[in-house]
Amino acid sequence: MNTIKSTGFLICILFIYSCTATKNYNPNKKYPAQQLQQDYSLLQNILEKKHPSLYWYTSKDSMDRYFEKYYGEIKDSMTEQQFGWSVISKNNGLSIIGYKTEVNEAKLLSPVEGISMS
């Protein structure tokens, strides 16, 4: 019973702290291009090391070109929202774009062999 009470107390404290932590957030704060490039490189490294199928629908060469292209677009300071919409959101759809291209070129078959779905 004490464990449940202490766990509940800890959750309440964390909830209250998380509510006060957002007071210092400024959505209009601009981050320097160098910091955004470091964040982008970190994202790229994490994706390359941890994503289970990063190159499933888009080749490594193509992904490298996309990474370089969008890295090069970080030329000036941006807010988090600008960075997210102008760089990360484009990069997030890469595998989906590759998937759509490959699916359109391939002949799709249903689970029942021989029945075309395209």
Order of alpha helices (4+ residues) and beta strands (2+ residues): alpha-alpha-alpha-alpha-alpha-alpha
